[in-house]
Amino acid sequence: MAAANADNSAQPARKSQIEETLRACRVETTTTSFRIVIADDHPLFRGALREAVSGLPARLAISEAGSFAEMSALIGAEPDVDLVLLDLAMPGVKGFSGLMYLRAQHPGVPVVIVSATEDPDVIRRCFEFGASGFIGKTLGTEAMRAAVKTVLDGGTYVPPDIDLTSGDSESARLAARLASLTPQQVRVLMMLSEGLLNKQIAYELSVSEATVKAHVSAILTKLGVDSRTQAVIAASKIAAEGWPGQALNG
């Protein structure tokens, strides 16, 4: 009888231990994990961004890239990236072409633009080309962290002083048409902008000339233009300085 009583008195303690273990397991399994790529050519600012996102209440795997080519290689090797923090102007990319290429190549990966610009038109165009947020480089650490958390939670972070409804409607329509291009069509349009002929484009992309002609035809249709020249003019509006370089040729 004494042994039975001792057994009964031990049961609440064992139950308590089991409940505590289960609680710990629930906490562990509900902690969210994120893989983030920080793409900026300034190591100090990459460090500032890393500090900002490191304060998030989640398990993080953070990779850094100092050029567009490095970033492309990282995402290619680790396709399960949850967020890219992309500098608008970095080696291998100019203007909005890098953002557009990234959105075409990896449409499921949210991109937050990080830039020193405060030009409202530039910021609005970032969203027109598919950015999920815009972080100014003068923003404080806590504000950066809050912006990143908003996007990771599935939202969009728009700077409080930016009105997305007041932009140029023609620019927005062009952005939407350009954003409809596939990654391969982006490459072809880039090469058209560089003055390459179909035969040269076919060689660079290791495809047939017939395939290139099909891409060119699709590009003209999507952009609503009648000639290669008009397509190049439309593409030039993405960035006055041109397209990304070798980073997009691989």
KEVOKOL-433483 format. One record per residue (C-alpha): x, y, z; residue in one letter; residue number from 0. Coordinates in Angstrom, 3 decimals, padded with zeros to 6 digits, m for minus. Example, Ala and Ser with C-alpha at 12.3 -4.5 7.8 and 13.67 -1.06 7.14 Angstrom:
012.300,m004.500,007.800,A,0
013.670,m001.060,007.140,S,1
***
This chain:
000.000,000.000,000.000,M,0
002.868,002.368,000.893,A,1
004.487,001.689,m002.488,A,2
001.210,002.457,m004.236,A,3
000.866,005.758,m002.362,N,4
004.460,006.703,m003.290,A,5
003.662,005.942,m006.929,D,6
000.557,008.136,m006.831,N,7
002.435,011.046,m005.247,S,8
005.100,010.876,m007.970,A,9
002.551,011.101,m010.775,Q,10
001.937,014.900,m010.511,P,11
005.697,015.517,m010.647,A,12
006.085,013.331,m013.747,R,13
003.060,015.034,m015.358,K,14
004.567,018.443,m014.657,S,15
007.877,017.418,m016.244,Q,16
006.074,016.097,m019.338,I,17
004.061,019.304,m019.713,E,18
007.228,021.394,m019.396,E,19
008.944,019.308,m022.068,T,20
005.984,019.685,m024.391,L,21
005.937,023.453,m023.836,R,22
009.640,023.641,m024.689,A,23
009.065,021.627,m027.845,C,24
006.212,023.902,m028.902,R,25
008.398,026.989,m028.417,V,26
011.184,025.399,m030.454,E,27
008.957,024.323,m033.331,T,28
007.113,027.649,m033.546,T,29
010.315,029.728,m033.788,T,30
010.416,030.942,m037.386,T,31
013.514,030.511,m039.544,S,32
014.492,032.900,m042.339,F,33
017.257,032.939,m044.921,R,34
018.247,036.498,m045.845,I,35
020.699,037.794,m048.456,V,36
022.229,041.250,m047.966,I,37
023.542,042.629,m051.270,A,38
025.520,045.857,m050.922,D,39
029.034,046.776,m051.995,D,40
029.803,048.701,m048.788,H,41
030.963,046.343,m045.986,P,42
030.121,048.866,m043.269,L,43
026.546,049.196,m044.427,F,44
026.213,045.436,m044.840,R,45
027.257,045.267,m041.205,G,46
024.604,047.805,m040.249,A,47
021.937,045.814,m042.066,L,48
023.132,042.592,m040.447,R,49
022.896,044.233,m037.026,E,50
019.372,045.428,m037.786,A,51
018.017,042.056,m038.948,V,52
019.919,040.099,m036.291,S,53
017.650,041.642,m033.665,G,54
014.569,039.957,m035.111,L,55
012.909,037.269,m032.940,P,56
013.695,034.441,m035.356,A,57
016.397,031.987,m036.361,R,58
018.312,033.656,m039.180,L,59
020.755,032.493,m041.816,A,60
022.302,035.665,m043.247,I,61
024.494,035.718,m046.355,S,62
026.300,038.765,m047.738,E,63
027.207,039.729,m051.307,A,64
029.316,042.647,m052.484,G,65
028.213,042.532,m056.125,S,66
025.218,041.553,m058.209,F,67
027.109,038.531,m059.535,A,68
027.815,037.292,m055.990,E,69
024.178,037.772,m055.026,M,70
022.964,035.857,m058.102,S,71
025.331,033.002,m057.272,A,72
024.127,032.896,m053.653,L,73
020.464,032.739,m054.601,I,74
021.189,030.182,m057.311,G,75
022.919,027.951,m054.759,A,76
020.306,028.541,m052.039,E,77
016.933,028.957,m053.785,P,78
014.981,028.900,m050.515,D,79
015.886,032.532,m049.749,V,80
013.139,034.381,m047.857,D,81
014.300,037.954,m048.477,L,82
016.874,039.936,m050.463,V,83
018.048,043.346,m049.267,L,84
019.312,044.868,m052.526,L,85
021.368,048.029,m052.978,D,86
019.966,049.952,m055.938,L,87
023.453,050.841,m057.198,A,88
026.181,048.242,m056.817,M,89
028.822,046.568,m059.020,P,90
027.182,044.598,m061.825,G,91
023.873,046.476,m061.770,V,92
022.641,049.926,m062.764,K,93
019.303,051.585,m062.319,G,94
016.247,049.380,m061.962,F,95
017.447,046.593,m064.243,S,96
018.865,044.507,m061.396,G,97
015.587,044.640,m059.497,L,98
013.638,043.760,m062.624,M,99
015.940,040.840,m063.431,Y,100
015.757,039.538,m059.866,L,101
011.959,039.698,m059.826,R,102
011.820,037.855,m063.163,A,103
014.362,035.207,m062.163,Q,104
013.032,034.641,m058.632,H,105
009.431,035.894,m058.525,P,106
008.741,034.213,m055.194,G,107
011.542,035.996,m053.334,V,108
010.604,039.388,m051.807,P,109
013.097,042.162,m052.548,V,110
013.608,045.215,m050.361,V,111
015.569,048.011,m052.000,I,112
018.200,049.725,m049.862,V,113
019.355,053.086,m051.178,S,114
020.665,056.497,m050.220,A,115
018.313,058.201,m052.661,T,116
015.401,060.218,m051.338,E,117
013.869,060.934,m054.751,D,118
010.139,060.058,m054.507,P,119
009.970,059.159,m058.220,D,120
012.833,056.672,m057.857,V,121
011.234,055.144,m054.774,I,122
007.867,054.816,m056.511,R,123
009.476,053.123,m059.514,R,124
011.080,050.567,m057.206,C,125
007.590,049.468,m056.202,F,126
006.410,049.579,m059.822,E,127
009.143,047.053,m060.647,F,128
008.033,044.735,m057.863,G,129
009.946,045.727,m054.717,A,130
008.305,044.724,m051.447,S,131
009.875,047.591,m049.550,G,132
012.261,050.533,m049.650,F,133
014.737,051.304,m046.861,I,134
016.666,054.564,m046.907,G,135
020.270,054.290,m045.764,K,136
019.690,057.069,m043.228,T,137
017.061,055.010,m041.421,L,138
017.892,054.008,m037.838,G,139
018.537,050.415,m036.779,T,140
015.177,049.943,m035.051,E,141
013.281,051.392,m038.022,A,142
015.205,049.124,m040.426,M,143
014.395,046.123,m038.271,R,144
010.704,047.032,m038.211,A,145
010.667,047.470,m041.999,A,146
012.286,044.069,m042.580,V,147
009.884,042.408,m040.142,K,148
006.923,043.905,m042.009,T,149
008.077,042.307,m045.263,V,150
008.969,038.959,m043.675,L,151
005.456,038.925,m042.203,D,152
004.080,039.162,m045.742,G,153
003.503,042.903,m045.896,G,154
004.981,045.809,m047.838,T,155
007.061,048.561,m046.296,Y,156
006.524,051.980,m047.895,V,157
008.334,054.991,m046.391,P,158
005.712,057.100,m044.572,P,159
006.353,060.193,m046.725,D,160
005.888,058.382,m050.058,I,161
002.547,058.394,m051.896,D,162
002.480,055.503,m054.366,L,163
m000.642,056.835,m056.071,T,164
000.910,060.075,m057.319,S,165
003.367,058.627,m059.847,G,166
003.407,058.801,m063.634,D,167
000.782,056.370,m064.959,S,168
002.668,055.834,m068.251,E,169
005.798,054.929,m066.311,S,170
003.772,052.479,m064.228,A,171
002.343,050.852,m067.354,R,172
005.800,050.491,m068.897,L,173
007.114,049.004,m065.658,A,174
004.277,046.482,m065.619,A,175
005.000,045.464,m069.225,R,176
008.735,045.095,m068.579,L,177
008.060,043.151,m065.401,A,178
006.075,040.606,m067.430,S,179
009.219,039.455,m069.265,L,180
010.668,036.062,m068.390,T,181
014.295,035.837,m067.154,P,182
015.456,034.683,m070.596,Q,183
013.580,037.516,m072.283,Q,184
015.249,039.963,m069.886,V,185
018.630,038.605,m071.009,R,186
017.680,038.936,m074.675,V,187
016.422,042.501,m074.215,L,188
019.622,043.370,m072.368,M,189
021.697,042.089,m075.267,M,190
019.523,043.910,m077.795,L,191
020.271,047.066,m075.822,S,192
023.986,046.332,m076.201,E,193
023.570,046.146,m079.993,G,194
024.055,042.390,m080.358,L,195
022.633,040.585,m083.392,L,196
020.434,037.491,m083.119,N,197
023.378,035.248,m084.041,K,198
025.530,036.774,m081.282,Q,199
022.733,036.508,m078.723,I,200
022.200,032.859,m079.679,A,201
025.906,032.173,m079.115,Y,202
025.951,033.940,m075.728,E,203
022.862,032.081,m074.487,L,204
023.750,028.739,m076.136,S,205
020.435,028.568,m077.968,V,206
019.404,028.567,m081.636,S,207
018.747,031.711,m083.655,E,208
015.144,030.546,m084.037,A,209
014.792,030.572,m080.253,T,210
016.200,034.092,m080.088,V,211
013.768,035.251,m082.793,K,212
010.900,033.760,m080.778,A,213
012.078,035.637,m077.671,H,214
012.366,038.900,m079.621,V,215
008.850,038.453,m080.986,S,216
007.495,037.804,m077.485,A,217
009.341,040.864,m076.143,I,218
007.825,043.113,m078.826,L,219
004.355,041.766,m078.060,T,220
004.698,042.213,m074.292,K,221
006.100,045.745,m074.622,L,222
003.485,046.726,m077.214,G,223
006.076,047.906,m079.752,V,224
006.711,047.095,m083.409,D,225
010.497,046.982,m083.713,S,226
013.702,046.064,m081.926,R,227
014.641,049.753,m081.832,T,228
011.438,050.659,m080.003,Q,229
012.061,047.811,m077.544,A,230
015.554,049.132,m076.834,V,231
014.160,052.654,m076.294,I,232
011.637,051.255,m073.822,A,233
014.373,049.323,m072.049,A,234
016.570,052.427,m071.812,S,235
013.933,054.058,m069.636,K,236
014.740,051.556,m066.911,I,237
018.116,053.183,m066.348,A,238
019.884,055.896,m068.285,A,239
023.233,054.178,m067.695,E,240
022.228,050.780,m069.039,G,241
021.700,047.205,m067.936,W,242
023.572,044.905,m065.581,P,243
026.738,043.466,m067.059,G,244
028.214,040.002,m067.044,Q,245
026.267,039.024,m063.919,A,246
023.201,038.366,m066.080,L,247
024.946,036.459,m068.818,N,248
025.432,033.278,m066.823,G,249
***
